[in-house]
Amino acid sequence: MADRPDVRYPKFKEHFTVLDFSADREVPVISLFGMPAPLPKEKVELTVCGLDCKTKMYRWKDLEPTKKLKTRMPLICQ
């Protein structure tokens, strides 16, 4: 990781596996864990839990026909 003078890195930056504030990105990449190996989209599964506390699993083939929506949102971590 190349230090950038315009970025205030956290004091414990050596504990992050990935801490990338590249100038060519809109948002930084920050992770305490290593990045997982690439996964073919046919193997992607998404499990969600609704307000009724019931879980439902979606596979890529279920999500592919879903209408796409693109919007800008702030990244808020708590």
PDB file of N, CA, C and O in Angstrom:
ATOM      1  N   MET A   1       0.846  -1.177   0.000  1.00  0.00           N
ATOM      2  CA  MET A   1       0.000   0.000   0.000  1.00  0.00           C
ATOM      3  C   MET A   1       0.888   1.236   0.000  1.00  0.00           C
ATOM      4  O   MET A   1       1.737   1.411   0.874  1.00  0.00           O
ATOM      5  N   ALA A   2       0.681   2.064  -0.970  1.00  0.00           N
ATOM      6  CA  ALA A   2       1.441   3.306  -1.055  1.00  0.00           C
ATOM      7  C   ALA A   2       0.760   4.358  -0.191  1.00  0.00           C
ATOM      8  O   ALA A   2      -0.452   4.554  -0.290  1.00  0.00           O
ATOM      9  N   ASP A   3       1.523   5.028   0.646  1.00  0.00           N
ATOM     10  CA  ASP A   3       0.949   6.081   1.477  1.00  0.00           C
ATOM     11  C   ASP A   3       0.605   7.289   0.626  1.00  0.00           C
ATOM     12  O   ASP A   3       1.366   7.688  -0.256  1.00  0.00           O
ATOM     13  N   ARG A   4      -0.546   7.857   0.904  1.00  0.00           N
ATOM     14  CA  ARG A   4      -0.956   9.086   0.238  1.00  0.00           C
ATOM     15  C   ARG A   4      -1.015  10.180   1.287  1.00  0.00           C
ATOM     16  O   ARG A   4      -1.643   9.987   2.327  1.00  0.00           O
ATOM     17  N   PRO A   5      -0.383  11.322   1.051  1.00  0.00           N
ATOM     18  CA  PRO A   5      -0.352  12.387   2.059  1.00  0.00           C
ATOM     19  C   PRO A   5      -1.722  12.988   2.348  1.00  0.00           C
ATOM     20  O   PRO A   5      -1.918  13.574   3.413  1.00  0.00           O
ATOM     21  N   ASP A   6      -2.676  12.858   1.428  1.00  0.00           N
ATOM     22  CA  ASP A   6      -3.998  13.449   1.632  1.00  0.00           C
ATOM     23  C   ASP A   6      -4.966  12.523   2.377  1.00  0.00           C
ATOM     24  O   ASP A   6      -6.118  12.899   2.591  1.00  0.00           O
ATOM     25  N   VAL A   7      -4.529  11.323   2.776  1.00  0.00           N
ATOM     26  CA  VAL A   7      -5.394  10.360   3.468  1.00  0.00           C
ATOM     27  C   VAL A   7      -4.934  10.235   4.911  1.00  0.00           C
ATOM     28  O   VAL A   7      -3.746  10.063   5.184  1.00  0.00           O
ATOM     29  N   ARG A   8      -5.891  10.323   5.834  1.00  0.00           N
ATOM     30  CA  ARG A   8      -5.586  10.107   7.251  1.00  0.00           C
ATOM     31  C   ARG A   8      -5.861   8.640   7.563  1.00  0.00           C
ATOM     32  O   ARG A   8      -7.011   8.250   7.770  1.00  0.00           O
ATOM     33  N   TYR A   9      -4.823   7.839   7.597  1.00  0.00           N
ATOM     34  CA  TYR A   9      -4.957   6.411   7.849  1.00  0.00           C
ATOM     35  C   TYR A   9      -5.220   6.180   9.334  1.00  0.00           C
ATOM     36  O   TYR A   9      -4.751   6.954  10.168  1.00  0.00           O
ATOM     37  N   PRO A  10      -5.966   5.123   9.679  1.00  0.00           N
ATOM     38  CA  PRO A  10      -6.188   4.841  11.099  1.00  0.00           C
ATOM     39  C   PRO A  10      -4.887   4.427  11.782  1.00  0.00           C
ATOM     40  O   PRO A  10      -3.972   3.926  11.127  1.00  0.00           O
ATOM     41  N   LYS A  11      -4.804   4.634  13.086  1.00  0.00           N
ATOM     42  CA  LYS A  11      -3.598   4.297  13.846  1.00  0.00           C
ATOM     43  C   LYS A  11      -3.293   2.807  13.780  1.00  0.00           C
ATOM     44  O   LYS A  11      -2.133   2.406  13.875  1.00  0.00           O
ATOM     45  N   PHE A  12      -4.330   1.981  13.617  1.00  0.00           N
ATOM     46  CA  PHE A  12      -4.162   0.525  13.616  1.00  0.00           C
ATOM     47  C   PHE A  12      -4.204  -0.042  12.198  1.00  0.00           C
ATOM     48  O   PHE A  12      -4.690  -1.154  11.990  1.00  0.00           O
ATOM     49  N   LYS A  13      -3.701   0.710  11.230  1.00  0.00           N
ATOM     50  CA  LYS A  13      -3.801   0.299   9.833  1.00  0.00           C
ATOM     51  C   LYS A  13      -3.103  -1.022   9.533  1.00  0.00           C
ATOM     52  O   LYS A  13      -3.466  -1.694   8.567  1.00  0.00           O
ATOM     53  N   GLU A  14      -2.119  -1.410  10.323  1.00  0.00           N
ATOM     54  CA  GLU A  14      -1.420  -2.668  10.070  1.00  0.00           C
ATOM     55  C   GLU A  14      -2.289  -3.888  10.364  1.00  0.00           C
ATOM     56  O   GLU A  14      -1.914  -5.002   9.996  1.00  0.00           O
ATOM     57  N   HIS A  15      -3.438  -3.710  11.015  1.00  0.00           N
ATOM     58  CA  HIS A  15      -4.339  -4.833  11.311  1.00  0.00           C
ATOM     59  C   HIS A  15      -5.292  -5.157  10.165  1.00  0.00           C
ATOM     60  O   HIS A  15      -5.945  -6.200  10.187  1.00  0.00           O
ATOM     61  N   PHE A  16      -5.382  -4.286   9.169  1.00  0.00           N
ATOM     62  CA  PHE A  16      -6.260  -4.521   8.028  1.00  0.00           C
ATOM     63  C   PHE A  16      -5.565  -5.399   6.994  1.00  0.00           C
ATOM     64  O   PHE A  16      -4.373  -5.239   6.734  1.00  0.00           O
ATOM     65  N   THR A  17      -6.309  -6.318   6.414  1.00  0.00           N
ATOM     66  CA  THR A  17      -5.779  -7.127   5.321  1.00  0.00           C
ATOM     67  C   THR A  17      -5.754  -6.296   4.050  1.00  0.00           C
ATOM     68  O   THR A  17      -4.793  -6.349   3.282  1.00  0.00           O
ATOM     69  N   VAL A  18      -6.816  -5.528   3.830  1.00  0.00           N
ATOM     70  CA  VAL A  18      -6.905  -4.651   2.662  1.00  0.00           C
ATOM     71  C   VAL A  18      -7.258  -3.252   3.157  1.00  0.00           C
ATOM     72  O   VAL A  18      -8.245  -3.067   3.869  1.00  0.00           O
ATOM     73  N   LEU A  19      -6.462  -2.293   2.783  1.00  0.00           N
ATOM     74  CA  LEU A  19      -6.711  -0.898   3.106  1.00  0.00           C
ATOM     75  C   LEU A  19      -6.245  -0.101   1.898  1.00  0.00           C
ATOM     76  O   LEU A  19      -5.093   0.327   1.828  1.00  0.00           O
ATOM     77  N   ASP A  20      -7.154   0.093   0.949  1.00  0.00           N
ATOM     78  CA  ASP A  20      -6.793   0.655  -0.343  1.00  0.00           C
ATOM     79  C   ASP A  20      -7.524   1.970  -0.571  1.00  0.00           C
ATOM     80  O   ASP A  20      -8.738   1.988  -0.774  1.00  0.00           O
ATOM     81  N   PHE A  21      -6.791   3.051  -0.538  1.00  0.00           N
ATOM     82  CA  PHE A  21      -7.334   4.388  -0.797  1.00  0.00           C
ATOM     83  C   PHE A  21      -6.840   4.896  -2.144  1.00  0.00           C
ATOM     84  O   PHE A  21      -6.463   6.062  -2.266  1.00  0.00           O
ATOM     85  N   SER A  22      -6.839   4.040  -3.149  1.00  0.00           N
ATOM     86  CA  SER A  22      -6.325   4.408  -4.472  1.00  0.00           C
ATOM     87  C   SER A  22      -7.031   5.643  -5.006  1.00  0.00           C
ATOM     88  O   SER A  22      -8.231   5.828  -4.804  1.00  0.00           O
ATOM     89  N   ALA A  23      -6.284   6.465  -5.675  1.00  0.00           N
ATOM     90  CA  ALA A  23      -6.847   7.695  -6.232  1.00  0.00           C
ATOM     91  C   ALA A  23      -7.825   7.409  -7.364  1.00  0.00           C
ATOM     92  O   ALA A  23      -8.669   8.253  -7.666  1.00  0.00           O
ATOM     93  N   ASP A  24      -7.737   6.236  -8.000  1.00  0.00           N
ATOM     94  CA  ASP A  24      -8.618   5.943  -9.126  1.00  0.00           C
ATOM     95  C   ASP A  24      -9.944   5.315  -8.692  1.00  0.00           C
ATOM     96  O   ASP A  24     -10.730   4.908  -9.547  1.00  0.00           O
ATOM     97  N   ARG A  25     -10.210   5.227  -7.390  1.00  0.00           N
ATOM     98  CA  ARG A  25     -11.474   4.685  -6.886  1.00  0.00           C
ATOM     99  C   ARG A  25     -12.333   5.811  -6.331  1.00  0.00           C
ATOM    100  O   ARG A  25     -11.817   6.829  -5.868  1.00  0.00           O
ATOM    101  N   GLU A  26     -13.651   5.622  -6.382  1.00  0.00           N
ATOM    102  CA  GLU A  26     -14.551   6.598  -5.765  1.00  0.00           C
ATOM    103  C   GLU A  26     -14.644   6.382  -4.263  1.00  0.00           C
ATOM    104  O   GLU A  26     -14.777   7.336  -3.497  1.00  0.00           O
ATOM    105  N   VAL A  27     -14.574   5.111  -3.845  1.00  0.00           N
ATOM    106  CA  VAL A  27     -14.650   4.792  -2.417  1.00  0.00           C
ATOM    107  C   VAL A  27     -13.468   3.898  -2.049  1.00  0.00           C
ATOM    108  O   VAL A  27     -12.986   3.131  -2.882  1.00  0.00           O
ATOM    109  N   PRO A  28     -13.006   3.994  -0.815  1.00  0.00           N
ATOM    110  CA  PRO A  28     -11.880   3.139  -0.411  1.00  0.00           C
ATOM    111  C   PRO A  28     -12.320   1.694  -0.210  1.00  0.00           C
ATOM    112  O   PRO A  28     -13.499   1.418   0.015  1.00  0.00           O
ATOM    113  N   VAL A  29     -11.367   0.783  -0.293  1.00  0.00           N
ATOM    114  CA  VAL A  29     -11.607  -0.627   0.007  1.00  0.00           C
ATOM    115  C   VAL A  29     -10.940  -0.890   1.345  1.00  0.00           C
ATOM    116  O   VAL A  29      -9.726  -0.746   1.485  1.00  0.00           O
ATOM    117  N   ILE A  30     -11.745  -1.278   2.328  1.00  0.00           N
ATOM    118  CA  ILE A  30     -11.252  -1.504   3.680  1.00  0.00           C
ATOM    119  C   ILE A  30     -11.770  -2.853   4.152  1.00  0.00           C
ATOM    120  O   ILE A  30     -12.977  -3.096   4.127  1.00  0.00           O
ATOM    121  N   SER A  31     -10.872  -3.732   4.582  1.00  0.00           N
ATOM    122  CA  SER A  31     -11.302  -5.051   5.045  1.00  0.00           C
ATOM    123  C   SER A  31     -10.332  -5.603   6.077  1.00  0.00           C
ATOM    124  O   SER A  31      -9.115  -5.522   5.910  1.00  0.00           O
ATOM    125  N   LEU A  32     -10.885  -6.166   7.148  1.00  0.00           N
ATOM    126  CA  LEU A  32     -10.067  -6.859   8.137  1.00  0.00           C
ATOM    127  C   LEU A  32      -9.745  -8.270   7.684  1.00  0.00           C
ATOM    128  O   LEU A  32      -8.833  -8.904   8.215  1.00  0.00           O
ATOM    129  N   PHE A  33     -10.484  -8.762   6.712  1.00  0.00           N
ATOM    130  CA  PHE A  33     -10.342 -10.130   6.246  1.00  0.00           C
ATOM    131  C   PHE A  33      -9.845 -10.144   4.805  1.00  0.00           C
ATOM    132  O   PHE A  33     -10.064  -9.191   4.057  1.00  0.00           O
ATOM    133  N   GLY A  34      -9.184 -11.214   4.425  1.00  0.00           N
ATOM    134  CA  GLY A  34      -8.711 -11.352   3.059  1.00  0.00           C
ATOM    135  C   GLY A  34      -9.860 -11.459   2.075  1.00  0.00           C
ATOM    136  O   GLY A  34     -10.959 -11.880   2.436  1.00  0.00           O
ATOM    137  N   MET A  35      -9.611 -11.086   0.851  1.00  0.00           N
ATOM    138  CA  MET A  35     -10.639 -11.168  -0.174  1.00  0.00           C
ATOM    139  C   MET A  35     -10.856 -12.634  -0.561  1.00  0.00           C
ATOM    140  O   MET A  35      -9.896 -13.387  -0.725  1.00  0.00           O
ATOM    141  N   PRO A  36     -12.127 -13.031  -0.707  1.00  0.00           N
ATOM    142  CA  PRO A  36     -12.397 -14.419  -1.094  1.00  0.00           C
ATOM    143  C   PRO A  36     -12.003 -14.679  -2.540  1.00  0.00           C
ATOM    144  O   PRO A  36     -11.855 -13.752  -3.336  1.00  0.00           O
ATOM    145  N   ALA A  37     -11.837 -15.948  -2.860  1.00  0.00           N
ATOM    146  CA  ALA A  37     -11.530 -16.326  -4.235  1.00  0.00           C
ATOM    147  C   ALA A  37     -12.729 -16.007  -5.125  1.00  0.00           C
ATOM    148  O   ALA A  37     -13.868 -16.045  -4.660  1.00  0.00           O
ATOM    149  N   PRO A  38     -12.488 -15.693  -6.391  1.00  0.00           N
ATOM    150  CA  PRO A  38     -13.612 -15.428  -7.302  1.00  0.00           C
ATOM    151  C   PRO A  38     -14.563 -16.626  -7.354  1.00  0.00           C
ATOM    152  O   PRO A  38     -14.141 -17.779  -7.259  1.00  0.00           O
ATOM    153  N   LEU A  39     -15.835 -16.330  -7.504  1.00  0.00           N
ATOM    154  CA  LEU A  39     -16.868 -17.350  -7.533  1.00  0.00           C
ATOM    155  C   LEU A  39     -17.660 -17.203  -8.829  1.00  0.00           C
ATOM    156  O   LEU A  39     -18.104 -16.101  -9.151  1.00  0.00           O
ATOM    157  N   PRO A  40     -17.848 -18.292  -9.582  1.00  0.00           N
ATOM    158  CA  PRO A  40     -18.659 -18.175 -10.799  1.00  0.00           C
ATOM    159  C   PRO A  40     -20.083 -17.759 -10.443  1.00  0.00           C
ATOM    160  O   PRO A  40     -20.628 -18.201  -9.432  1.00  0.00           O
ATOM    161  N   LYS A  41     -20.680 -16.915 -11.269  1.00  0.00           N
ATOM    162  CA  LYS A  41     -22.006 -16.396 -10.924  1.00  0.00           C
ATOM    163  C   LYS A  41     -23.056 -17.490 -10.805  1.00  0.00           C
ATOM    164  O   LYS A  41     -24.065 -17.299 -10.127  1.00  0.00           O
ATOM    165  N   GLU A  42     -22.842 -18.626 -11.447  1.00  0.00           N
ATOM    166  CA  GLU A  42     -23.790 -19.725 -11.342  1.00  0.00           C
ATOM    167  C   GLU A  42     -23.815 -20.315  -9.926  1.00  0.00           C
ATOM    168  O   GLU A  42     -24.784 -20.974  -9.547  1.00  0.00           O
ATOM    169  N   LYS A  43     -22.761 -20.082  -9.151  1.00  0.00           N
ATOM    170  CA  LYS A  43     -22.694 -20.605  -7.787  1.00  0.00           C
ATOM    171  C   LYS A  43     -23.081 -19.576  -6.727  1.00  0.00           C
ATOM    172  O   LYS A  43     -23.087 -19.883  -5.535  1.00  0.00           O
ATOM    173  N   VAL A  44     -23.404 -18.356  -7.157  1.00  0.00           N
ATOM    174  CA  VAL A  44     -23.759 -17.301  -6.215  1.00  0.00           C
ATOM    175  C   VAL A  44     -25.130 -17.586  -5.616  1.00  0.00           C
ATOM    176  O   VAL A  44     -26.097 -17.839  -6.333  1.00  0.00           O
ATOM    177  N   GLU A  45     -25.195 -17.541  -4.284  1.00  0.00           N
ATOM    178  CA  GLU A  45     -26.459 -17.692  -3.569  1.00  0.00           C
ATOM    179  C   GLU A  45     -26.566 -16.544  -2.566  1.00  0.00           C
ATOM    180  O   GLU A  45     -25.586 -16.183  -1.915  1.00  0.00           O
ATOM    181  N   LEU A  46     -27.749 -15.983  -2.452  1.00  0.00           N
ATOM    182  CA  LEU A  46     -27.992 -14.878  -1.542  1.00  0.00           C
ATOM    183  C   LEU A  46     -29.131 -15.282  -0.627  1.00  0.00           C
ATOM    184  O   LEU A  46     -30.236 -15.562  -1.091  1.00  0.00           O
ATOM    185  N   THR A  47     -28.869 -15.314   0.671  1.00  0.00           N
ATOM    186  CA  THR A  47     -29.908 -15.648   1.637  1.00  0.00           C
ATOM    187  C   THR A  47     -30.290 -14.379   2.375  1.00  0.00           C
ATOM    188  O   THR A  47     -29.433 -13.693   2.933  1.00  0.00           O
ATOM    189  N   VAL A  48     -31.578 -14.067   2.377  1.00  0.00           N
ATOM    190  CA  VAL A  48     -32.067 -12.859   3.039  1.00  0.00           C
ATOM    191  C   VAL A  48     -33.132 -13.235   4.055  1.00  0.00           C
ATOM    192  O   VAL A  48     -33.818 -14.249   3.926  1.00  0.00           O
ATOM    193  N   CYS A  49     -33.246 -12.396   5.057  1.00  0.00           N
ATOM    194  CA  CYS A  49     -34.259 -12.597   6.087  1.00  0.00           C
ATOM    195  C   CYS A  49     -35.159 -11.378   6.074  1.00  0.00           C
ATOM    196  O   CYS A  49     -34.692 -10.247   6.206  1.00  0.00           O
ATOM    197  N   GLY A  50     -36.460 -11.613   5.914  1.00  0.00           N
ATOM    198  CA  GLY A  50     -37.411 -10.519   5.854  1.00  0.00           C
ATOM    199  C   GLY A  50     -37.866 -10.081   7.231  1.00  0.00           C
ATOM    200  O   GLY A  50     -37.437 -10.644   8.239  1.00  0.00           O
ATOM    201  N   LEU A  51     -38.730  -9.084   7.280  1.00  0.00           N
ATOM    202  CA  LEU A  51     -39.260  -8.600   8.552  1.00  0.00           C
ATOM    203  C   LEU A  51     -40.101  -9.664   9.255  1.00  0.00           C
ATOM    204  O   LEU A  51     -40.324  -9.585  10.463  1.00  0.00           O
ATOM    205  N   ASP A  52     -40.564 -10.652   8.503  1.00  0.00           N
ATOM    206  CA  ASP A  52     -41.332 -11.749   9.100  1.00  0.00           C
ATOM    207  C   ASP A  52     -40.417 -12.836   9.676  1.00  0.00           C
ATOM    208  O   ASP A  52     -40.896 -13.874  10.132  1.00  0.00           O
ATOM    209  N   CYS A  53     -39.109 -12.596   9.653  1.00  0.00           N
ATOM    210  CA  CYS A  53     -38.078 -13.510  10.184  1.00  0.00           C
ATOM    211  C   CYS A  53     -37.999 -14.823   9.419  1.00  0.00           C
ATOM    212  O   CYS A  53     -37.461 -15.803   9.935  1.00  0.00           O
ATOM    213  N   LYS A  54     -38.520 -14.860   8.210  1.00  0.00           N
ATOM    214  CA  LYS A  54     -38.398 -16.046   7.363  1.00  0.00           C
ATOM    215  C   LYS A  54     -37.275 -15.795   6.366  1.00  0.00           C
ATOM    216  O   LYS A  54     -37.169 -14.717   5.781  1.00  0.00           O
ATOM    217  N   THR A  55     -36.439 -16.814   6.185  1.00  0.00           N
ATOM    218  CA  THR A  55     -35.340 -16.664   5.242  1.00  0.00           C
ATOM    219  C   THR A  55     -35.721 -17.202   3.875  1.00  0.00           C
ATOM    220  O   THR A  55     -36.517 -18.132   3.748  1.00  0.00           O
ATOM    221  N   LYS A  56     -35.139 -16.600   2.869  1.00  0.00           N
ATOM    222  CA  LYS A  56     -35.355 -17.040   1.494  1.00  0.00           C
ATOM    223  C   LYS A  56     -34.016 -16.983   0.783  1.00  0.00           C
ATOM    224  O   LYS A  56     -33.252 -16.032   0.949  1.00  0.00           O
ATOM    225  N   MET A  57     -33.738 -18.007  -0.011  1.00  0.00           N
ATOM    226  CA  MET A  57     -32.477 -18.058  -0.738  1.00  0.00           C
ATOM    227  C   MET A  57     -32.737 -17.792  -2.223  1.00  0.00           C
ATOM    228  O   MET A  57     -33.677 -18.326  -2.811  1.00  0.00           O
ATOM    229  N   TYR A  58     -31.893 -16.965  -2.804  1.00  0.00           N
ATOM    230  CA  TYR A  58     -31.970 -16.658  -4.230  1.00  0.00           C
ATOM    231  C   TYR A  58     -30.680 -17.124  -4.883  1.00  0.00           C
ATOM    232  O   TYR A  58     -29.599 -17.003  -4.307  1.00  0.00           O
ATOM    233  N   ARG A  59     -30.804 -17.648  -6.071  1.00  0.00           N
ATOM    234  CA  ARG A  59     -29.633 -18.007  -6.875  1.00  0.00           C
ATOM    235  C   ARG A  59     -29.503 -16.980  -8.002  1.00  0.00           C
ATOM    236  O   ARG A  59     -30.425 -16.206  -8.263  1.00  0.00           O
ATOM    237  N   TRP A  60     -28.350 -16.987  -8.660  1.00  0.00           N
ATOM    238  CA  TRP A  60     -28.102 -16.015  -9.723  1.00  0.00           C
ATOM    239  C   TRP A  60     -29.192 -16.051 -10.775  1.00  0.00           C
ATOM    240  O   TRP A  60     -29.648 -15.004 -11.234  1.00  0.00           O
ATOM    241  N   LYS A  61     -29.617 -17.254 -11.165  1.00  0.00           N
ATOM    242  CA  LYS A  61     -30.638 -17.363 -12.208  1.00  0.00           C
ATOM    243  C   LYS A  61     -31.951 -16.719 -11.769  1.00  0.00           C
ATOM    244  O   LYS A  61     -32.736 -16.285 -12.613  1.00  0.00           O
ATOM    245  N   ASP A  62     -32.205 -16.649 -10.440  1.00  0.00           N
ATOM    246  CA  ASP A  62     -33.407 -15.979  -9.933  1.00  0.00           C
ATOM    247  C   ASP A  62     -33.258 -14.462  -9.991  1.00  0.00           C
ATOM    248  O   ASP A  62     -34.232 -13.741 -10.204  1.00  0.00           O
ATOM    249  N   LEU A  63     -32.031 -13.986  -9.798  1.00  0.00           N
ATOM    250  CA  LEU A  63     -31.785 -12.544  -9.728  1.00  0.00           C
ATOM    251  C   LEU A  63     -31.535 -11.896 -11.078  1.00  0.00           C
ATOM    252  O   LEU A  63     -31.759 -10.697 -11.245  1.00  0.00           O
ATOM    253  N   GLU A  64     -31.074 -12.677 -12.037  1.00  0.00           N
ATOM    254  CA  GLU A  64     -30.696 -12.126 -13.336  1.00  0.00           C
ATOM    255  C   GLU A  64     -31.815 -11.340 -14.026  1.00  0.00           C
ATOM    256  O   GLU A  64     -31.542 -10.270 -14.570  1.00  0.00           O
ATOM    257  N   PRO A  65     -33.068 -11.826 -14.028  1.00  0.00           N
ATOM    258  CA  PRO A  65     -34.121 -11.060 -14.700  1.00  0.00           C
ATOM    259  C   PRO A  65     -34.621  -9.845 -13.908  1.00  0.00           C
ATOM    260  O   PRO A  65     -35.472  -9.102 -14.398  1.00  0.00           O
ATOM    261  N   THR A  66     -34.109  -9.634 -12.698  1.00  0.00           N
ATOM    262  CA  THR A  66     -34.550  -8.514 -11.868  1.00  0.00           C
ATOM    263  C   THR A  66     -34.164  -7.195 -12.512  1.00  0.00           C
ATOM    264  O   THR A  66     -33.069  -7.056 -13.057  1.00  0.00           O
ATOM    265  N   LYS A  67     -35.065  -6.236 -12.446  1.00  0.00           N
ATOM    266  CA  LYS A  67     -34.795  -4.909 -13.003  1.00  0.00           C
ATOM    267  C   LYS A  67     -33.616  -4.271 -12.263  1.00  0.00           C
ATOM    268  O   LYS A  67     -33.548  -4.319 -11.035  1.00  0.00           O
ATOM    269  N   LYS A  68     -32.712  -3.687 -13.001  1.00  0.00           N
ATOM    270  CA  LYS A  68     -31.511  -3.074 -12.435  1.00  0.00           C
ATOM    271  C   LYS A  68     -31.803  -1.631 -12.031  1.00  0.00           C
ATOM    272  O   LYS A  68     -32.531  -0.916 -12.719  1.00  0.00           O
ATOM    273  N   LEU A  69     -31.232  -1.222 -10.919  1.00  0.00           N
ATOM    274  CA  LEU A  69     -31.388   0.133 -10.420  1.00  0.00           C
ATOM    275  C   LEU A  69     -30.013   0.634 -10.001  1.00  0.00           C
ATOM    276  O   LEU A  69     -29.293  -0.050  -9.274  1.00  0.00           O
ATOM    277  N   LYS A  70     -29.658   1.794 -10.445  1.00  0.00           N
ATOM    278  CA  LYS A  70     -28.369   2.366 -10.091  1.00  0.00           C
ATOM    279  C   LYS A  70     -28.621   3.707  -9.419  1.00  0.00           C
ATOM    280  O   LYS A  70     -29.321   4.566  -9.955  1.00  0.00           O
ATOM    281  N   THR A  71     -28.039   3.872  -8.240  1.00  0.00           N
ATOM    282  CA  THR A  71     -28.206   5.119  -7.506  1.00  0.00           C
ATOM    283  C   THR A  71     -26.966   5.388  -6.675  1.00  0.00           C
ATOM    284  O   THR A  71     -26.220   4.462  -6.354  1.00  0.00           O
ATOM    285  N   ARG A  72     -26.740   6.630  -6.328  1.00  0.00           N
ATOM    286  CA  ARG A  72     -25.612   7.002  -5.462  1.00  0.00           C
ATOM    287  C   ARG A  72     -26.143   7.124  -4.043  1.00  0.00           C
ATOM    288  O   ARG A  72     -27.134   7.811  -3.793  1.00  0.00           O
ATOM    289  N   MET A  73     -25.467   6.446  -3.113  1.00  0.00           N
ATOM    290  CA  MET A  73     -25.852   6.480  -1.719  1.00  0.00           C
ATOM    291  C   MET A  73     -24.602   6.715  -0.894  1.00  0.00           C
ATOM    292  O   MET A  73     -23.518   6.291  -1.294  1.00  0.00           O
ATOM    293  N   PRO A  74     -24.722   7.380   0.248  1.00  0.00           N
ATOM    294  CA  PRO A  74     -23.549   7.544   1.106  1.00  0.00           C
ATOM    295  C   PRO A  74     -23.206   6.210   1.778  1.00  0.00           C
ATOM    296  O   PRO A  74     -24.091   5.408   2.078  1.00  0.00           O
ATOM    297  N   LEU A  75     -21.930   5.990   2.004  1.00  0.00           N
ATOM    298  CA  LEU A  75     -21.459   4.805   2.711  1.00  0.00           C
ATOM    299  C   LEU A  75     -21.364   5.161   4.187  1.00  0.00           C
ATOM    300  O   LEU A  75     -20.557   6.003   4.580  1.00  0.00           O
ATOM    301  N   ILE A  76     -22.197   4.511   5.005  1.00  0.00           N
ATOM    302  CA  ILE A  76     -22.235   4.805   6.427  1.00  0.00           C
ATOM    303  C   ILE A  76     -21.904   3.530   7.188  1.00  0.00           C
ATOM    304  O   ILE A  76     -22.641   2.548   7.096  1.00  0.00           O
ATOM    305  N   CYS A  77     -20.831   3.531   7.922  1.00  0.00           N
ATOM    306  CA  CYS A  77     -20.429   2.377   8.737  1.00  0.00           C
ATOM    307  C   CYS A  77     -20.564   2.739  10.205  1.00  0.00           C
ATOM    308  O   CYS A  77     -20.138   3.815  10.626  1.00  0.00           O
ATOM    309  N   GLN A  78     -21.142   1.866  10.964  1.00  0.00           N
ATOM    310  CA  GLN A  78     -21.298   2.134  12.389  1.00  0.00           C
ATOM    311  C   GLN A  78     -20.663   1.070  13.204  1.00  0.00           C
ATOM    312  O   GLN A  78     -20.696   1.131  14.433  1.00  0.00           O
TER     313      GLN A  78
END
